[in-house]
Amino acid sequence: MEGITPNWIDAGKSREAAFPTLPNGSDRFRVAASIDRKRGQEATASLPIIVKPYFYQTLWFSSMAAILSLAMVIALFRFRTHQLRNRHTEMERLVAEKTEALKLANEHLSRLSFADALTGLANRR
């Protein structure tokens, strides 16, 4: 196998050659035959072998995974920002509500301090 094995591989009596882990890309398979293992005759033709990568080993898959990851980060950031804005608005509403309640309670206490509780007359103190 050109580019994979540096030397010829003796297959012995076996009539098959196995390359279980070929890298992605194209290679050429050449065969030489011998009757007495001394004089070899090399084949003039070679067999082109193309090994396609798995889908997750391709450039488009890596690009799509990077774009999807970036989109997820942006979506999470926007979601969290939206949550914090809603919480800030709710806290402002709650503070305004409590401030108004305290203002009304202070006015009521002020009126009570100027009038006598039993008689309802103005308090001299």
Backbone bond lengths (Angstrom), bond angles and torsions (degrees), N, CA, C in turn:
res aa  C-N    CA-C-N  psi(-1)  N-CA   C-N-CA  omega(-1)  CA-C   N-CA-C  phi
1 M - - - 1.457 - - 1.529 106.52 -
2 E 1.301 116.96 114.47 1.463 121.40 -177.94 1.527 110.50 -65.54
3 G 1.317 115.75 131.07 1.457 120.66 178.20 1.514 113.96 86.76
4 I 1.324 118.45 -15.86 1.465 121.66 -178.57 1.526 110.20 -103.49
5 T 1.300 116.39 -52.92 1.463 121.00 179.77 1.530 108.97 -111.58
6 P 1.324 117.90 132.14 1.464 119.69 -176.71 1.536 113.27 -73.52
7 N 1.310 117.81 -28.74 1.469 122.07 -177.42 1.514 109.75 -121.44
8 W 1.333 114.75 170.99 1.457 119.72 175.51 1.524 109.11 -70.50
9 I 1.298 116.31 147.28 1.469 121.97 177.41 1.524 107.83 -107.69
10 D 1.343 115.94 125.85 1.455 120.70 178.52 1.527 107.71 -82.27
11 A 1.310 116.72 116.38 1.464 121.60 -178.62 1.521 111.86 -82.95
12 G 1.319 117.77 -9.28 1.466 120.53 -179.84 1.515 109.98 69.58
13 K 1.312 116.73 -135.58 1.458 120.92 -179.38 1.525 111.84 -84.92
14 S 1.298 115.90 -7.92 1.463 119.88 -179.24 1.527 110.39 -71.15
15 R 1.292 116.50 144.67 1.462 120.97 179.72 1.525 111.37 -105.23
16 E 1.310 115.47 21.91 1.465 117.85 179.21 1.521 110.18 -139.90
17 A 1.291 114.33 152.71 1.469 121.84 176.64 1.517 107.31 -120.23
18 A 1.310 116.12 135.80 1.470 120.29 -177.93 1.523 109.49 -122.38
19 F 1.308 115.05 131.66 1.465 123.11 174.33 1.524 106.18 -129.23
20 P 1.344 117.93 88.73 1.462 119.91 -171.93 1.530 114.41 -70.22
21 T 1.313 118.77 -25.02 1.465 119.70 -176.06 1.520 110.61 -126.27
22 L 1.302 116.17 76.25 1.458 120.42 176.15 1.528 109.11 -85.19
23 P 1.321 116.96 138.45 1.467 118.73 177.32 1.527 110.54 -74.31
24 N 1.330 115.73 163.99 1.459 120.72 177.83 1.527 109.14 -64.08
25 G 1.304 115.92 146.62 1.451 120.50 177.63 1.513 111.17 124.71
26 S 1.329 115.66 -164.24 1.460 119.56 -178.69 1.531 109.60 -116.03
27 D 1.307 114.84 140.24 1.459 122.89 179.70 1.523 108.04 -134.31
28 R 1.324 115.38 170.01 1.465 121.22 177.09 1.529 108.21 -123.64
29 F 1.325 114.65 134.02 1.469 121.49 179.11 1.517 108.11 -106.41
30 R 1.345 115.80 121.92 1.469 121.45 178.75 1.524 108.88 -117.89
31 V 1.323 115.29 147.17 1.469 121.21 -176.86 1.525 108.72 -127.68
32 A 1.321 115.10 140.50 1.465 121.72 172.72 1.526 107.42 -125.59
33 A 1.321 116.43 140.30 1.468 120.63 -177.82 1.524 110.18 -118.97
34 S 1.337 114.48 152.81 1.462 120.57 178.65 1.519 108.42 -148.16
35 I 1.313 115.52 139.77 1.459 119.25 178.45 1.527 109.92 -87.48
36 D 1.298 116.98 -43.74 1.460 120.04 -175.32 1.541 112.11 -111.22
37 R 1.269 119.42 13.01 1.461 126.33 -179.88 1.527 113.59 64.74
38 K 1.289 117.28 11.81 1.462 120.33 178.43 1.528 110.14 -114.04
39 R 1.289 115.56 -48.49 1.457 119.56 -179.85 1.522 108.21 -100.39
40 G 1.294 116.82 116.30 1.459 120.63 -179.71 1.506 111.61 -104.18
41 Q 1.295 115.60 147.29 1.452 120.86 176.69 1.521 107.10 -121.27
42 E 1.302 115.89 117.42 1.462 120.64 -177.31 1.521 109.50 -85.52
43 A 1.305 115.30 139.48 1.462 119.80 178.50 1.520 109.70 -72.06
44 T 1.320 115.48 142.63 1.461 119.20 179.91 1.519 111.73 -81.36
45 A 1.279 117.49 -25.66 1.467 120.67 179.90 1.518 109.76 -99.63
46 S 1.290 114.46 154.33 1.465 119.12 175.88 1.527 108.60 -127.64
47 L 1.296 115.26 156.70 1.456 121.50 -177.46 1.528 109.02 -102.14
48 P 1.332 118.66 117.15 1.468 119.23 177.09 1.532 110.04 -76.35
49 I 1.316 116.13 134.13 1.465 122.04 178.93 1.524 107.60 -122.01
50 I 1.316 115.61 125.93 1.473 121.20 179.53 1.519 107.94 -115.93
51 V 1.320 115.30 121.75 1.466 121.25 177.81 1.518 107.38 -108.03
52 K 1.319 115.75 114.78 1.468 120.50 179.79 1.530 109.33 -84.50
53 P 1.326 117.29 144.27 1.464 119.75 179.66 1.529 110.70 -74.20
54 Y 1.321 115.26 157.07 1.460 119.78 172.59 1.524 108.30 -64.64
55 F 1.324 116.98 158.29 1.462 119.83 -175.76 1.521 112.03 -59.08
56 Y 1.322 118.05 -33.16 1.465 120.64 -177.88 1.532 112.38 -80.37
57 Q 1.317 117.32 -1.99 1.463 121.58 176.73 1.522 111.88 -101.06
58 T 1.311 117.45 2.92 1.460 120.95 -176.92 1.525 111.72 -90.02
59 L 1.317 115.03 161.31 1.462 121.34 -179.64 1.522 111.14 -67.47
60 W 1.336 117.38 -39.52 1.465 118.91 -178.24 1.523 111.05 -65.41
61 F 1.330 117.77 -34.89 1.465 119.81 178.78 1.528 110.32 -67.54
62 S 1.333 117.15 -43.25 1.462 120.45 178.03 1.523 111.00 -62.34
63 S 1.326 116.21 -40.56 1.463 120.47 178.61 1.525 111.06 -64.34
64 M 1.314 116.60 -45.64 1.468 120.29 179.71 1.532 110.89 -64.75
65 A 1.314 117.79 -38.32 1.465 120.80 178.39 1.526 110.23 -64.84
66 A 1.326 117.64 -40.07 1.469 121.03 178.59 1.523 110.72 -66.71
67 I 1.324 116.95 -42.76 1.469 120.55 178.97 1.523 110.33 -65.36
68 L 1.316 117.12 -42.53 1.466 120.69 178.83 1.529 111.05 -64.00
69 S 1.317 117.15 -41.19 1.467 120.61 178.27 1.522 110.89 -62.78
70 L 1.327 116.25 -43.76 1.460 120.74 178.35 1.529 110.95 -63.14
71 A 1.324 116.49 -41.87 1.467 120.52 178.23 1.531 111.11 -63.41
72 M 1.332 117.01 -38.41 1.471 120.27 178.48 1.526 111.02 -65.55
73 V 1.327 116.91 -41.98 1.468 120.32 179.02 1.521 110.11 -63.22
74 I 1.323 116.83 -43.80 1.467 120.50 179.44 1.525 110.41 -64.58
75 A 1.329 117.37 -42.63 1.471 120.70 179.37 1.526 110.92 -63.34
76 L 1.326 117.87 -42.77 1.469 120.29 178.04 1.526 111.32 -64.36
77 F 1.323 116.91 -39.62 1.463 120.82 178.26 1.526 110.41 -63.12
78 R 1.327 116.22 -45.76 1.479 119.47 -179.96 1.526 111.19 -65.57
79 F 1.326 117.46 -39.21 1.461 120.80 178.91 1.523 110.61 -63.22
80 R 1.335 116.51 -45.30 1.467 120.39 -179.85 1.524 110.91 -65.57
81 T 1.329 117.74 -39.60 1.464 121.37 177.33 1.522 110.31 -62.67
82 H 1.321 116.63 -42.35 1.475 120.49 177.64 1.528 110.82 -62.03
83 Q 1.331 116.96 -42.58 1.471 120.27 177.73 1.521 111.26 -60.63
84 L 1.323 117.20 -44.70 1.465 120.79 -178.58 1.522 111.58 -66.41
85 R 1.326 117.74 -37.76 1.472 120.05 176.74 1.514 111.11 -64.65
86 N 1.326 117.28 -42.74 1.472 120.45 177.34 1.526 110.85 -62.16
87 R 1.318 116.41 -41.46 1.467 120.01 179.74 1.527 110.49 -65.96
88 H 1.337 116.99 -40.27 1.461 120.69 178.53 1.532 110.62 -62.85
89 T 1.329 117.07 -43.44 1.468 121.52 178.38 1.522 110.58 -62.49
90 E 1.313 116.94 -42.41 1.471 120.81 179.50 1.527 110.92 -64.81
91 M 1.331 116.98 -41.23 1.468 120.39 178.67 1.536 110.97 -65.03
92 E 1.321 117.21 -40.54 1.466 119.52 177.28 1.515 111.27 -63.03
93 R 1.330 117.44 -40.89 1.463 120.88 177.91 1.527 110.40 -63.74
94 L 1.329 116.73 -43.24 1.465 120.92 -179.46 1.527 111.12 -65.32
95 V 1.335 117.89 -41.27 1.471 121.10 178.23 1.520 109.91 -64.21
96 A 1.326 118.25 -42.80 1.471 121.15 178.70 1.527 110.70 -62.96
97 E 1.318 117.03 -40.19 1.472 121.34 178.86 1.527 110.85 -64.01
98 K 1.319 116.79 -46.72 1.474 120.53 -179.31 1.534 110.89 -67.42
99 T 1.333 117.20 -36.17 1.467 120.67 178.22 1.526 109.97 -64.16
100 E 1.313 116.83 -42.06 1.486 120.45 178.18 1.522 110.47 -64.71
101 A 1.328 118.12 -40.12 1.465 121.29 178.78 1.535 110.18 -64.40
102 L 1.330 117.15 -40.99 1.465 119.89 177.68 1.524 111.80 -66.52
103 K 1.295 117.22 -37.30 1.466 121.21 178.25 1.528 110.61 -63.04
104 L 1.328 116.02 -44.28 1.475 119.90 178.38 1.531 110.83 -65.20
105 A 1.326 117.41 -39.56 1.467 120.78 179.41 1.534 110.00 -66.11
106 N 1.329 118.89 -39.03 1.468 121.52 177.95 1.523 111.43 -65.97
107 E 1.334 117.07 -40.12 1.466 119.93 176.93 1.523 110.87 -63.09
108 H 1.326 116.27 -40.92 1.462 120.24 179.21 1.534 110.48 -64.81
109 L 1.327 117.64 -42.82 1.458 121.00 178.13 1.532 111.05 -65.51
110 S 1.304 116.73 -36.52 1.460 120.71 178.02 1.523 110.26 -63.82
111 R 1.332 118.21 -43.31 1.469 121.48 177.74 1.523 110.52 -64.45
112 L 1.324 117.00 -39.86 1.462 120.07 179.05 1.528 111.68 -65.43
113 S 1.311 117.41 -33.52 1.465 119.34 -178.31 1.524 112.22 -74.14
114 F 1.312 119.72 -20.43 1.467 122.20 179.53 1.516 112.93 -93.19
115 A 1.313 117.82 -11.69 1.467 119.49 -179.77 1.521 109.76 -124.91
116 D 1.355 114.71 147.14 1.460 121.12 177.76 1.519 108.05 -75.85
117 A 1.329 117.30 134.87 1.457 121.44 -175.40 1.530 111.96 -69.36
118 L 1.320 119.69 -32.73 1.463 122.71 -177.42 1.519 111.72 -80.84
119 T 1.278 115.47 -49.07 1.467 118.73 -172.26 1.520 112.71 -94.86
120 G 1.327 116.49 -26.38 1.449 119.06 -177.61 1.511 112.06 83.89
121 L 1.350 117.24 1.19 1.466 121.66 179.62 1.530 109.13 -81.06
122 A 1.333 114.11 161.50 1.462 118.55 -179.91 1.507 110.73 -65.10
123 N 1.297 116.53 139.10 1.457 123.64 -178.87 1.513 108.89 -85.23
124 R 1.359 117.04 135.36 1.452 119.38 -176.34 1.519 111.74 -82.18
125 R 1.246 119.07 -18.47 1.454 120.85 -178.91 1.458 108.73 -76.97
